[in-house]
Structure formats: structure tokens, C-alpha cells
Amino acid sequence: MWVFIDYLMMNEWKPVRDGFAGQQMIVLPRPVVAALAVHPLMKGLYPTDAGYFPEAQAHGVGRPEGVAAAILIVCQAGRGWVRLGNGAPSLRIEAGEAVLIAPGQPHSYGADDTHAWTIQWVHFAGTEVFDWWRWHGLPTIGGVLHLHAGDPEKLNLGRVHEQLAAGYDERHLLAACAALRWTLANLVPASAAERATNTSEAIEAVAAWMRENPSGRPTLAMLSRKANLSPAHFSAMFRRRYGFAPIDYFLRLKIRRACTLLDTTDWPVSRVAAELGVEDALYFSRRFRRVMGLSPRDYRKAKKG
């Protein structure tokens, strides 16, 4: 049995307010962290501390030996700095950027003297930590991620904090772990070219158009015009953001819509293909098989749900 203690029953728990208005911080009791480290559903990735520091004037931390957990800081406003190593140069952190610091990595960080940052942060641990490092392509010590426009607000590490604040029972801890995993999965860095222009917003607008028009028949040239980019630049940026070339991504949206039609209608495959703007049913079936691993007819016969 996995036993967790509701925080309202923990005498040592209290919010910390030690420097600026609105500061919030939760540090999990070490017995709870020890239980998370062996829990079959949470040992892969779990938070140990979380907080929100608004306009954190004079905020600063120095840890010459590092800490046992990994650290994620998302800067939502203002700016600050981070040093990844004793004596390392300072890296400037702007609003819309995030910092990941590896477990055991000596580091220091703090708010800018004149434009204090507003940050959400979480310390986390688990057997998957360095797998996330590799997935993000970070060096071993960690690094700075320049996020896409709007991502700092969408990532919202506050969800982790809210679940921990609600209690240390198993249900809320599972929800906190899920919120942390969602954040790391969506922590997609933007390239320098995207940061220097409105490329990120343009690409997301094109992807939204694709999702709303699965029966369309766009070409790469048409999509790149929507983004006001050259086809080559658009294709490279789109692949970086969504993991697929634009037309391949659009094909997968069509196939997803086709699956819905196959599941909810008795239309023949030819009509499903036509509904999605594909005149050649045989071509459609080949593409469907390439994505789904089976033909449209076999997909319809398969047991689901």
C-alpha cells in the first residue's frame, strides 16, 4: 500500500513568504518524496518542490554543490540570469525563456536588478530525468530554452503547484506528476529565426487552418504563402515545431478524420476519401495504410473502445 499524508495534517507545512508580495512555495515533506521515488506510477517523474515568485526583486540563489533534484524555471515577465557552474559566465534570461538545471550541477541564479523576473519553478526527480534531457537535446549540465510565443503562459507550472497545494494524497500527487510531464512534453524551444520574427505565430496559424480544413488540398507553396515565408524556410520551421513536414502533417490530419468517418458512418471507402478531398480511393487506401498500419476496411473491422 502506498501511503500519503494530506498536507493539512502536516504541522511542518506552511507557505513561505520571505521577500516579496505574492510569493508561493511548497516543499514536499521528505517522507512523501521518498514514497514517490518508489511508487510504480510516479517514480519515473515527480516534483519535490514548486513555487511562483512574482516580480521577485533581489531574488537570488547560489548552490555551489547543486541539489539532488533537477530544476525547471520558466520566466514569465522581467528578466534574470543563471550560471551553470561555479565561476561560469552569466546567461541572461528574458521573459519567454526557460532554464533547466541538471541534478547535482553547481549553479546560481537571480533576478535582474532593474527588471525583476516573475517565475514559476519546480524541482523534480525520477528515473526519467536524463531521458527528458536527451529528448530536449540539452547538454548534461542543462541549459536555456527560448520558447515559442505564448508558451510560458500555456505551460503554466502553476498546475503542479495547485495540485500539491490541494493535498499530499495519492490522487493529487498523481495529478501533479501528470502536470509536470505535460509541461516537459510541451517545452519546445523556438529557433533564433523564429524568435526574431513572427514566424512562430504564423506557423501555428497555418497548423490551425489545417486542423480546421481536413478536406482541403493545399500545396506546400500555398501553405508557405499563408505564413508569408519561402517554402524551404516554412517547411524547416514547421518540421521543427510539429515533427513532420507540412504536407505529411496534413495527411495525418486527414487520416485522423478518416478514422472518425469509418467509425461513425457506413460510407464506402471511396466516399470517405472524397469527403477528405482525395479523388483516388486506391491512393487514399495506400496512404491510410502507411499511417495506420492497416487498410481502411481492416481498420473499420477492428475492435475498438
Rosetta silent file (secondary structure, phi, psi, omega in degrees, C-alpha in Angstrom):
SEQUENCE: MWVFIDYLMMNEWKPVRDGFAGQQMIVLPRPVVAALAVHPLMKGLYPTDAGYFPEAQAHGVGRPEGVAAAILIVCQAGRGWVRLGNGAPSLRIEAGEAVLIAPGQPHSYGADDTHAWTIQWVHFAGTEVFDWWRWHGLPTIGGVLHLHAGDPEKLNLGRVHEQLAAGYDERHLLAACAALRWTLANLVPASAAERATNTSEAIEAVAAWMRENPSGRPTLAMLSRKANLSPAHFSAMFRRRYGFAPIDYFLRLKIRRACTLLDTTDWPVSRVAAELGVEDALYFSRRFRRVMGLSPRDYRKAKKG
SCORE:     score description
SCORE:     0.000 S_00000001
   1 L     0.000  138.467  179.656    0.000    0.000    0.000 S_00000001
   2 L  -101.802  116.885 -173.032    1.235    3.461   -0.878 S_00000001
   3 L  -107.012  126.881  174.750    0.523    5.877    1.976 S_00000001
   4 L  -125.483  151.028 -173.701    0.498    9.660    1.539 S_00000001
   5 L  -109.604  128.334  177.221   -0.341   12.257    4.156 S_00000001
   6 L   -62.625  135.841 -174.163   -2.670   15.170    3.480 S_00000001
   7 H   -63.423  -25.206  179.810   -0.728   18.404    3.907 S_00000001
   8 H   -64.958  -19.430  179.641   -3.359   19.861    6.230 S_00000001
   9 H   -95.159   -1.994 -177.948   -2.271   17.238    8.766 S_00000001
  10 L   -95.022  109.191 -176.101    1.434   18.073    8.407 S_00000001
  11 L   -62.490  -28.417 -175.442    2.355   20.555   11.131 S_00000001
  12 L   -79.864   -9.178 -177.950    5.615   21.468    9.405 S_00000001
  13 L   -82.658  132.577  171.281    3.899   22.629    6.186 S_00000001
  14 L  -161.064  148.185  177.057    3.283   26.320    5.745 S_00000001
  15 L   -65.440  144.752 -179.040    3.516   28.726    2.821 S_00000001
  16 L  -103.358  125.265  178.063    6.797   30.645    2.692 S_00000001
  17 L  -132.709   93.298 -168.878    6.659   34.421    2.193 S_00000001
  18 L  -129.300   31.876  178.203   10.124   35.724    2.746 S_00000001
  19 L   179.746  -27.209 -176.918   10.858   38.610    0.455 S_00000001
  20 L  -157.907  151.881 -174.076    8.137   39.897   -1.864 S_00000001
  21 L   -63.072  136.867  174.267    4.383   40.087   -2.088 S_00000001
  22 L    87.287    0.421  179.209    2.581   37.121   -3.570 S_00000001
  23 L   -62.159  137.078  176.021    5.389   34.574   -3.224 S_00000001
  24 E  -131.653  139.373  178.847    4.149   30.990   -3.095 S_00000001
  25 E  -156.748  138.178  175.072    6.205   27.899   -2.394 S_00000001
  26 E  -128.405  128.906  174.628    5.579   24.301   -1.417 S_00000001
  27 E  -114.586  117.237 -178.419    8.308   21.904   -0.286 S_00000001
  28 L   -66.076  138.624  173.379    7.133   18.311   -0.086 S_00000001
  29 L   -56.368  139.463 -176.102    7.904   16.551    3.198 S_00000001
  30 H   -59.211  -33.285  174.911   10.858   14.248    2.666 S_00000001
  31 H   -62.297  -33.338  177.489    8.845   11.114    3.642 S_00000001
  32 H   -68.401  -42.919  177.825    6.432   11.950    0.809 S_00000001
  33 H   -61.211  -41.466  179.137    9.330   12.371   -1.637 S_00000001
  34 H   -62.122  -37.539  177.757   10.756    9.023   -0.522 S_00000001
  35 H   -68.622  -38.610  177.815    7.399    7.381   -1.202 S_00000001
  36 H   -61.449  -36.265 -175.432    7.191    8.983   -4.657 S_00000001
  37 L   -66.109  -16.111  179.511   10.632    7.605   -5.519 S_00000001
  38 L  -121.048    1.230 -179.485    9.359    4.029   -5.258 S_00000001
  39 L   -72.125  131.240 -174.423    5.736    4.446   -6.332 S_00000001
  40 L   -62.344  -26.190 -178.511    5.132    2.401   -9.529 S_00000001
  41 L   -97.726  -10.298 -174.038    3.144    5.189  -11.229 S_00000001
  42 L  -126.475  -10.632 -175.665    5.198    8.188  -10.120 S_00000001
  43 L   -66.071  -19.146  178.839    8.827    7.109   -9.673 S_00000001
  44 L   -68.101  -39.503 -175.789    9.597    7.991  -13.294 S_00000001
  45 L  -159.422  119.494 -178.541    8.964   11.726  -12.851 S_00000001
  46 E  -151.279  146.649  176.708    7.749   13.615   -9.804 S_00000001
  47 E   -80.506  149.149  174.322    8.004   17.132   -8.302 S_00000001
  48 E  -115.199  -25.609  178.773    9.697   17.691   -4.969 S_00000001
  49 E  -151.626  152.138  177.686    9.203   21.480   -4.636 S_00000001
  50 E  -155.251  153.082 -179.621    7.283   24.084   -6.618 S_00000001
  51 E  -166.647  172.814  178.885    6.648   27.787   -6.479 S_00000001
  52 E  -138.491  121.672 -179.305    5.666   31.092   -8.012 S_00000001
  53 E  -119.973  101.046  179.627    7.708   34.255   -7.448 S_00000001
  54 L   -85.707  134.560  177.242    6.075   37.417   -8.885 S_00000001
  55 L    41.783   59.082 -169.511    8.277   40.466   -9.511 S_00000001
  56 L   -80.848   71.782 -179.372   10.930   38.866   -7.333 S_00000001
  57 L   -59.256  130.448  177.242   13.081   41.911   -6.598 S_00000001
  58 L    68.902   13.286  176.811   16.508   40.942   -5.187 S_00000001
  59 L   -69.322  135.196  177.806   15.741   37.241   -5.578 S_00000001
  60 E  -162.330  146.689 -178.873   18.887   35.146   -5.795 S_00000001
  61 E  -138.149  136.232  173.394   20.087   31.598   -5.158 S_00000001
  62 E  -131.251  127.137 -178.688   23.598   30.140   -5.041 S_00000001
  63 E  -133.942   88.156 -177.047   24.281   26.406   -4.757 S_00000001
  64 L   -60.725  -23.322  179.903   27.994   25.573   -5.160 S_00000001
  65 L  -104.577   -0.892 -174.530   27.251   21.853   -4.779 S_00000001
  66 L    73.692 -171.449  175.673   23.993   21.782   -6.729 S_00000001
  67 L  -133.985  165.367 -175.865   20.944   19.918   -5.435 S_00000001
  68 L   -69.246  -28.659 -176.911   19.739   16.346   -5.797 S_00000001
  69 L   -93.369  160.186  168.282   16.736   17.295   -7.958 S_00000001
  70 E   -78.154  159.516 -177.706   16.559   18.787  -11.447 S_00000001
  71 E  -130.178  134.286  171.812   15.228   22.343  -11.692 S_00000001
  72 E  -121.829  126.207  176.245   12.930   23.966  -14.244 S_00000001
  73 E  -122.357  127.571  175.411   12.397   27.740  -14.168 S_00000001
  74 E  -112.811  119.051  179.748   10.004   29.462  -16.580 S_00000001
  75 E   -87.911  116.621 -177.427   10.422   33.238  -16.816 S_00000001
  76 E   -95.964  -25.518  179.906    7.044   34.835  -17.486 S_00000001
  77 E  -158.447  162.339 -179.467    7.994   38.501  -17.176 S_00000001
  78 L    69.322 -153.635  177.062   11.003   40.679  -16.463 S_00000001
  79 E  -157.288  166.752  179.952   14.425   39.110  -16.679 S_00000001
  80 E  -156.247 -157.404 -178.286   17.130   37.440  -14.654 S_00000001
  81 E  -150.095  161.053  176.091   20.352   35.448  -15.008 S_00000001
  82 E  -145.924  144.146  171.610   21.740   31.964  -14.407 S_00000001
  83 E  -120.629  124.265 -179.765   25.231   30.482  -14.053 S_00000001
  84 L  -101.917   77.949 -179.079   25.595   26.765  -14.756 S_00000001
  85 L   131.275  145.654  178.801   28.808   26.039  -12.866 S_00000001
  86 L   -66.573  123.037 -178.801   30.988   27.725  -10.282 S_00000001
  87 L    81.692    2.277  179.438   32.717   30.618  -11.985 S_00000001
  88 L   -72.783  155.246  177.148   30.771   30.105  -15.233 S_00000001
  89 L   -65.933  153.639  178.663   29.647   33.167  -17.186 S_00000001
  90 L   -77.601  138.330  173.535   26.161   34.502  -16.531 S_00000001
  91 E  -106.616  127.903 -178.830   23.438   33.694  -19.047 S_00000001
  92 E   -78.291  137.275 -179.894   20.722   36.318  -19.349 S_00000001
  93 E  -116.700  121.766 -179.255   17.158   35.041  -19.022 S_00000001
  94 E  -105.206  165.230  172.283   14.348   37.004  -20.644 S_00000001
  95 L   -56.963  136.763 -177.907   10.577   36.682  -20.434 S_00000001
  96 L    90.763   11.766  177.458    9.557   33.762  -22.633 S_00000001
  97 E  -123.896  158.453 -179.598   12.605   31.663  -21.772 S_00000001
  98 E  -131.243  153.812  178.452   13.097   28.651  -19.539 S_00000001
  99 E  -123.419  132.691  170.838   16.072   27.193  -17.690 S_00000001
 100 E  -116.204  129.213 -178.640   16.705   23.518  -16.988 S_00000001
 101 E  -121.082  128.551 -174.887   19.414   22.674  -14.445 S_00000001
 102 L   -73.779  153.636  174.674   20.633   19.109  -14.046 S_00000001
 103 L   -57.906  137.406  177.384   20.706   17.273  -10.700 S_00000001
 104 L    77.136    0.150 -177.604   23.988   17.841   -8.881 S_00000001
 105 L   -83.697  119.743  174.420   25.011   20.712  -11.167 S_00000001
 106 L   -57.180  139.965 -176.377   26.565   23.677   -9.300 S_00000001
 107 E  -162.931  165.304  169.606   24.586   26.773  -10.162 S_00000001
 108 E  -151.265  154.359  178.196   23.349   30.191   -9.173 S_00000001
 109 E  -159.639  163.173  179.473   20.580   32.405  -10.487 S_00000001
 110 E  -175.156  173.845 -178.255   18.674   35.539   -9.658 S_00000001
 111 E   -80.734  151.562  173.274   16.501   38.425  -10.755 S_00000001
 112 L   -64.750  144.828 -176.128   17.743   41.376  -12.773 S_00000001
 113 L   -64.305  -32.463 -174.353   18.478   44.431  -10.613 S_00000001
 114 L  -109.851  -21.771  179.630   16.179   46.760  -12.567 S_00000001
 115 L  -131.090   73.656 -174.087   13.632   44.419  -14.223 S_00000001
 116 E   -57.970  138.879 -177.843   12.978   41.705  -11.659 S_00000001
 117 L   -78.722  156.647  166.457   11.657   38.489  -13.120 S_00000001
 118 E  -111.165  122.159 -173.966    8.365   36.732  -12.468 S_00000001
 119 E  -131.381  148.736  162.864    8.970   32.994  -12.471 S_00000001
 120 E  -110.236  142.597 -176.542    7.252   29.697  -11.981 S_00000001
 121 E  -147.431  159.475  176.493    9.580   26.892  -10.969 S_00000001
 122 E  -150.905  138.623  167.340    9.676   23.264   -9.953 S_00000001
 123 E   -96.933  137.429 -177.214   12.306   20.902   -8.613 S_00000001
 124 E  -145.549  159.251 -177.836   11.784   17.371   -9.887 S_00000001
 125 E  -144.952 -178.598  178.378   13.333   13.925   -9.799 S_00000001
 126 L   134.163  167.296 -176.901   12.744   10.401  -11.061 S_00000001
 127 L   -69.797  -15.083 -177.096   14.227    7.680  -13.202 S_00000001
 128 L   -95.353   -2.128 -169.176   13.302    9.548  -16.416 S_00000001
 129 H   -52.508  -51.789 -175.913   15.054   12.849  -15.719 S_00000001
 130 H   -76.845  -16.400  169.740   18.005   12.377  -18.049 S_00000001
 131 H   -66.532  -37.933  175.899   15.775   10.820  -20.705 S_00000001
 132 H   -67.152  -37.002  175.958   13.992   14.193  -20.806 S_00000001
 133 H   -57.660  -48.130 -179.007   17.396   15.875  -21.057 S_00000001
 134 H   -65.573  -38.819 -179.193   18.217   13.761  -24.109 S_00000001
 135 H   -62.849  -36.950  179.358   14.780   14.346  -25.629 S_00000001
 136 H   -83.731   -4.654  179.130   15.287   18.108  -25.380 S_00000001
 137 L    68.466   30.065 -177.240   18.817   17.816  -26.768 S_00000001
 138 L   -88.087  150.561  170.260   20.324   19.573  -23.752 S_00000001
 139 L   -65.218  164.875 -174.328   23.922   19.292  -22.603 S_00000001
 140 L   -57.045  -35.224 -175.514   24.452   17.300  -19.427 S_00000001
 141 L   -77.059  -20.825 -175.001   24.567   20.374  -17.195 S_00000001
 142 E   116.912 -164.402 -179.422   21.310   21.837  -18.521 S_00000001
 143 E   171.521 -177.484 -178.625   20.658   24.993  -20.485 S_00000001
 144 E  -104.401  134.072  177.456   18.378   27.801  -21.565 S_00000001
 145 E  -113.025  125.960  177.232   15.387   27.185  -23.852 S_00000001
 146 E   -91.301  111.164 -169.455   13.959   30.066  -25.892 S_00000001
 147 E   -85.610  162.583  174.404   10.257   29.280  -26.045 S_00000001
 148 L   -69.943  155.605  178.437    7.662   29.961  -28.716 S_00000001
 149 L   -55.614  131.398  178.187    5.439   32.986  -28.306 S_00000001
 150 L    87.357  -14.895 -176.686    2.688   32.289  -25.787 S_00000001
 151 H   -65.462  -39.950 -179.964    4.278   29.103  -24.442 S_00000001
 152 H   -55.760  -37.655  178.162    5.226   30.453  -20.993 S_00000001
 153 H   -72.397  -39.903 -177.774    1.540   31.170  -20.319 S_00000001
 154 H   -70.338  -34.844 -176.659    0.351   27.865  -21.811 S_00000001
 155 H   -64.376  -47.081  171.465    2.925   25.769  -19.934 S_00000001
 156 L    47.122   74.800  174.194    1.686   27.083  -16.580 S_00000001
 157 L   -62.122  -10.825  175.974    3.713   25.297  -13.942 S_00000001
 158 H   -57.038  -25.643  178.029    1.090   26.637  -11.566 S_00000001
 159 H   -62.809  -37.264  177.217   -0.857   23.432  -12.237 S_00000001
 160 H   -63.776  -48.197 -179.256    1.865   21.490  -10.448 S_00000001
 161 H   -59.907  -44.153 -177.840    1.758   23.898   -7.526 S_00000001
 162 H   -60.687  -41.754 -179.235   -2.050   23.808   -7.353 S_00000001
 163 H   -68.591  -38.703  177.818   -2.167   20.013   -7.148 S_00000001
 164 H   -68.065  -36.709  179.151    0.487   19.894   -4.439 S_00000001
 165 H   -67.364  -25.742 -178.091   -1.319   22.621   -2.502 S_00000001
 166 H   -74.717  -19.498  177.747   -4.525   20.596   -2.659 S_00000001
 167 L   150.256  161.598  179.528   -3.007   17.747   -0.666 S_00000001
 168 L  -101.615   19.127  174.488   -0.406   15.004   -0.489 S_00000001
 169 L   -71.932  164.211 -173.012   -2.889   12.217   -1.064 S_00000001
 170 H   -59.339  -40.172 -176.788   -2.187    9.855   -3.936 S_00000001
 171 H   -62.684  -46.875 -178.808   -4.746   11.386   -6.308 S_00000001
 172 H   -70.620  -33.774  177.224   -3.351   14.924   -6.094 S_00000001
 173 H   -67.506  -39.420  175.178    0.235   13.721   -6.323 S_00000001
 174 H   -60.767  -41.368  179.285   -0.604   11.741   -9.467 S_00000001
 175 H   -66.030  -38.098  177.713   -2.171   14.869  -10.934 S_00000001
 176 H   -64.616  -41.513  177.904    0.923   16.931  -10.052 S_00000001
 177 H   -63.523  -41.136  179.217    3.160   14.365  -11.763 S_00000001
 178 H   -65.043  -39.599  178.672    0.928   14.419  -14.846 S_00000001
 179 H   -64.806  -39.751  177.573    1.047   18.237  -14.967 S_00000001
 180 H   -64.161  -44.616  179.485    4.843   18.164  -14.757 S_00000001
 181 H   -62.279  -41.712  179.302    5.076   15.594  -17.549 S_00000001
 182 H   -60.742  -42.371 -179.801    2.722   17.675  -19.740 S_00000001
 183 H   -62.534  -48.035 -178.828    4.913   20.735  -19.199 S_00000001
 184 H   -63.723  -35.433  179.366    8.131   18.945  -20.135 S_00000001
 185 H   -68.604  -27.372 -177.083    6.495   17.435  -23.215 S_00000001
 186 L  -102.927   10.336  179.578    5.385   20.884  -24.382 S_00000001
 187 L   -85.569   70.037 -175.016    8.628   22.666  -23.579 S_00000001
 188 L   -95.962  119.533 -178.424    9.501   23.071  -27.262 S_00000001
 189 E   -74.952  149.285  174.263   12.258   25.607  -27.962 S_00000001
 190 L   -96.066  146.928  177.804   11.987   28.161  -30.734 S_00000001
 191 L   -75.408  168.108  177.959   14.901   28.785  -33.079 S_00000001
 192 H   -60.513  -38.385  179.741   16.683   32.123  -33.323 S_00000001
 193 H   -64.204  -39.027  179.059   14.902   32.808  -36.607 S_00000001
 194 H   -68.037  -37.497 -179.416   11.514   32.214  -35.004 S_00000001
 195 H   -69.663  -31.068 -175.728   12.322   34.477  -32.080 S_00000001
 196 H   -78.864  -13.930 -177.411   13.484   37.276  -34.355 S_00000001
 197 L  -133.904 -170.347  175.090   10.233   37.349  -36.350 S_00000001
 198 L   -94.757   24.401 -175.461    6.588   36.412  -36.062 S_00000001
 199 H   -57.562  -43.393 -176.772    7.379   33.037  -37.619 S_00000001
 200 H   -58.700  -48.157 -179.979    6.142   31.031  -34.643 S_00000001
 201 H   -64.598  -37.474 -179.414    2.690   32.636  -34.660 S_00000001
 202 H   -65.546  -42.051 -179.525    2.448   32.308  -38.453 S_00000001
 203 H   -67.266  -40.549  178.664    3.267   28.609  -38.388 S_00000001
 204 H   -65.567  -34.657  177.577    0.783   27.939  -35.606 S_00000001
 205 H   -66.044  -38.956  177.934   -1.887   29.807  -37.593 S_00000001
 206 H   -66.669  -42.808  178.503   -1.213   27.597  -40.628 S_00000001
 207 H   -62.181  -38.335  177.095   -1.389   24.448  -38.491 S_00000001
 208 H   -63.615  -41.039  177.200   -4.715   25.658  -37.064 S_00000001
 209 H   -60.280  -42.292  178.255   -6.009   26.183  -40.622 S_00000001
 210 H   -59.042  -45.477 -177.998   -5.007   22.606  -41.461 S_00000001
 211 H   -64.785  -30.915 -178.482   -6.866   21.225  -38.472 S_00000001
 212 H   -85.532  -11.519 -175.275   -9.993   23.156  -39.419 S_00000001
 213 L  -132.621   60.735 -176.356   -9.895   22.135  -43.103 S_00000001
 214 L   -65.939  -16.253  178.635   -9.087   18.410  -43.339 S_00000001
 215 L   -91.247    1.081  179.856  -10.793   18.154  -46.729 S_00000001
 216 L   -68.649  168.823  179.351   -8.551   20.829  -48.244 S_00000001
 217 L  -133.273   60.369 -175.830   -5.957   20.158  -50.902 S_00000001
 218 L   -76.275  154.249  170.943   -3.169   22.619  -50.125 S_00000001
 219 L  -103.653  165.850  177.191    0.251   22.616  -51.684 S_00000001
 220 H   -60.190  -38.622  179.619    3.466   23.494  -49.887 S_00000001
 221 H   -62.063  -41.623 -179.767    3.561   26.738  -51.871 S_00000001
 222 H   -64.835  -45.315 -178.530    0.060   27.664  -50.711 S_00000001
 223 H   -65.745  -40.432 -179.946    0.806   26.921  -47.057 S_00000001
 224 H   -66.408  -32.837  176.097    4.086   28.818  -47.134 S_00000001
 225 H   -65.168  -38.227  177.854    2.283   31.840  -48.601 S_00000001
 226 H   -59.419  -34.482 -179.951   -0.147   31.749  -45.683 S_00000001
 227 L   -88.558   -4.329 -178.588    2.857   32.011  -43.364 S_00000001
 228 L    59.032   42.562  179.824    4.498   34.644  -45.569 S_00000001
 229 L  -131.576  161.662  172.774    7.661   32.522  -45.783 S_00000001
 230 L   -69.070  152.372  179.357    9.619   30.822  -48.518 S_00000001
 231 H   -54.380  -42.468 -177.783    8.648   27.137  -48.980 S_00000001
 232 H   -65.846  -45.090 -179.719   12.054   25.947  -47.757 S_00000001
 233 H   -66.204  -44.687  179.114   12.046   28.158  -44.656 S_00000001
 234 H   -59.594  -46.466 -178.077    8.420   27.363  -43.867 S_00000001
 235 H   -61.432  -43.258 -179.434    8.988   23.625  -44.243 S_00000001
 236 H   -65.254  -43.922 -179.415   12.041   23.649  -41.979 S_00000001
 237 H   -68.985  -37.425  179.707   10.338   25.705  -39.267 S_00000001
 238 H   -65.261  -44.587  179.754    7.140   23.660  -39.449 S_00000001
 239 H   -61.866  -39.116  179.240    9.043   20.385  -39.085 S_00000001
 240 H   -62.475  -39.333 -175.929   10.928   21.791  -36.115 S_00000001
 241 H   -78.350  -41.862 -170.721    7.687   22.784  -34.406 S_00000001
 242 H  -113.639   -4.365  174.687    5.456   19.788  -35.224 S_00000001
 243 L    85.015   -5.761  179.457    7.846   16.951  -36.016 S_00000001
 244 L  -135.335  153.852  170.331    6.561   16.378  -39.565 S_00000001
 245 L   -62.542  152.952 -173.858    6.886   18.093  -42.911 S_00000001
 246 H   -54.254  -48.610 -177.218    3.789   20.264  -43.577 S_00000001
 247 H   -69.029  -34.712  176.849    2.115   18.016  -46.163 S_00000001
 248 H   -65.570  -41.338  176.844    2.875   14.894  -44.123 S_00000001
 249 H   -60.780  -43.746 -179.222    1.334   16.551  -41.057 S_00000001
 250 H   -65.184  -39.174  176.866   -1.744   17.470  -43.107 S_00000001
 251 H   -58.715  -42.340 -179.539   -2.032   13.908  -44.405 S_00000001
 252 H   -66.488  -32.052  173.422   -2.113   12.629  -40.838 S_00000001
 253 H   -65.925  -40.984  177.327   -4.904   15.060  -40.029 S_00000001
 254 H   -61.083  -45.083 -178.602   -6.853   13.702  -42.997 S_00000001
 255 H   -63.511  -38.835  177.398   -6.286   10.129  -41.817 S_00000001
 256 H   -61.921  -42.561  176.758   -7.463   11.031  -38.315 S_00000001
 257 H   -65.864  -37.956  177.942  -10.658   12.470  -39.802 S_00000001
 258 H   -61.064  -40.902  178.359  -10.999    9.382  -41.997 S_00000001
 259 H   -59.192  -42.451  178.760  -10.843    7.172  -38.913 S_00000001
 260 H   -61.490  -43.964 -179.943  -13.722    9.125  -37.400 S_00000001
 261 H   -66.598  -39.640  178.249  -15.813    8.700  -40.568 S_00000001
 262 H   -65.615  -32.434 -178.922  -15.025    4.992  -40.792 S_00000001
 263 H   -80.592  -26.003 -170.190  -16.053    4.567  -37.144 S_00000001
 264 H  -115.518   -3.089  177.580  -19.254    6.607  -37.284 S_00000001
 265 L  -132.937  168.572  173.223  -20.685    6.029  -40.769 S_00000001
 266 L  -106.554   22.256 -179.679  -21.243    3.135  -43.139 S_00000001
 267 L   -61.173  144.895  171.857  -19.862    5.074  -46.080 S_00000001
 268 L   -67.788  159.515 -177.432  -17.746    3.154  -48.568 S_00000001
 269 H   -57.453  -36.509 -178.846  -14.043    3.934  -48.567 S_00000001
 270 H   -61.918  -38.161  179.462  -14.412    5.838  -51.832 S_00000001
 271 H   -72.529  -37.460  176.231  -16.892    8.249  -50.247 S_00000001
 272 H   -59.977  -44.478  179.326  -14.685    8.727  -47.172 S_00000001
 273 H   -61.132  -45.310 -178.830  -11.792    9.556  -49.491 S_00000001
 274 H   -63.510  -38.293  179.023  -13.917   12.003  -51.487 S_00000001
 275 H   -59.816  -29.250 -178.341  -15.115   13.677  -48.302 S_00000001
 276 L   -97.855   12.647  175.023  -11.477   14.384  -47.495 S_00000001
 277 L    81.108   18.530  179.725  -10.709   15.785  -50.922 S_00000001
 278 L  -112.410  114.183 -175.213   -8.997   12.656  -52.312 S_00000001
 279 L   -79.382  -30.021 -176.899  -10.454   11.511  -55.628 S_00000001
 280 L   -93.797  105.043 -177.028   -8.411    8.299  -55.985 S_00000001
 281 H   -64.787  -33.769  179.729   -9.682    5.788  -53.404 S_00000001
 282 H   -67.131  -42.785  176.659   -6.778    3.406  -54.063 S_00000001
 283 H   -60.883  -44.061  178.200   -4.262    6.187  -53.427 S_00000001
 284 H   -58.784  -44.497 -178.417   -6.159    7.103  -50.261 S_00000001
 285 H   -63.192  -39.117  178.437   -6.077    3.469  -49.058 S_00000001
 286 H   -64.853  -42.480  178.431   -2.331    3.252  -49.588 S_00000001
 287 H   -65.988  -38.886  178.094   -1.777    6.445  -47.635 S_00000001
 288 H   -60.547  -45.668 -179.408   -4.126    5.263  -44.892 S_00000001
 289 H   -64.124  -37.718 -179.287   -2.192    2.017  -44.557 S_00000001
 290 H   -61.612  -38.617 -177.954    1.112    3.882  -44.416 S_00000001
 291 H   -83.453  -46.347 -171.874   -0.068    5.931  -41.436 S_00000001
 292 H   -92.167  -18.310  179.452   -2.326    3.465  -39.583 S_00000001
 293 L    86.707    2.809  176.081   -0.601    0.177  -40.415 S_00000001
 294 L  -155.535  162.062 -176.453   -3.748   -1.419  -41.861 S_00000001
 295 L   -72.155  163.306  176.539   -6.210   -0.755  -44.665 S_00000001
 296 H   -57.348  -40.340 -179.330   -9.360    1.358  -44.178 S_00000001
 297 H   -66.614  -42.505  178.418  -11.537   -1.764  -44.391 S_00000001
 298 H   -67.077  -35.252  176.836   -9.436   -3.641  -41.847 S_00000001
 299 H   -61.921  -43.473 -178.763   -9.461   -0.575  -39.608 S_00000001
 300 H   -63.486  -35.876 -178.374  -13.266   -0.489  -39.751 S_00000001
 301 H   -75.741  -24.643 -174.261  -13.467   -4.200  -38.814 S_00000001
 302 L   -64.791  143.538  176.768  -11.039   -3.902  -35.915 S_00000001
 303 L   -76.002  135.590 -177.997  -12.483   -3.915  -32.401 S_00000001
 304 L  -137.622  166.874  174.874  -12.030   -0.612  -30.625 S_00000001
 305 L    75.039    0.000    0.000  -13.027    1.101  -27.428 S_00000001
